[in-house]
């Protein structure tokens, strides 16, 4: 591991000490890569993923040209919130990982809130 990866791991551990997903309020985890954005809802008490969505999925690929920008993140946030509400999940704990609440992460979060998800 290089220094950048170690610092990211330290930040992620620090965030995870405060953010825990329960069955009433599962954890919404974000992963950001250069070409896409991945989000999943996790129940940490059961260690079970309840919902997983990414910009690489076929139905979302039809709506966007490139998955690594804020426009794609906001479209993914709306889609993710609709899927979560369909499954009966309305409240989540937001886990931004080692990323700043800025850019794609912020666009995703604001779009999900606007679509009805509470965090």
Buried (B, 14 or more C-beta within 10 A) or exposed (E): EEEEEEEBEEBBEEBBEEBEBEEEBBBBBBEBEEEBBBBBBBBBEEEEEBBBBBBEBEEBBEEBEEBBBBBBBBBBBBBBBBBBEEEEBEEBBBBBBBBEEEEBBBBBBBBBBEBEBEB
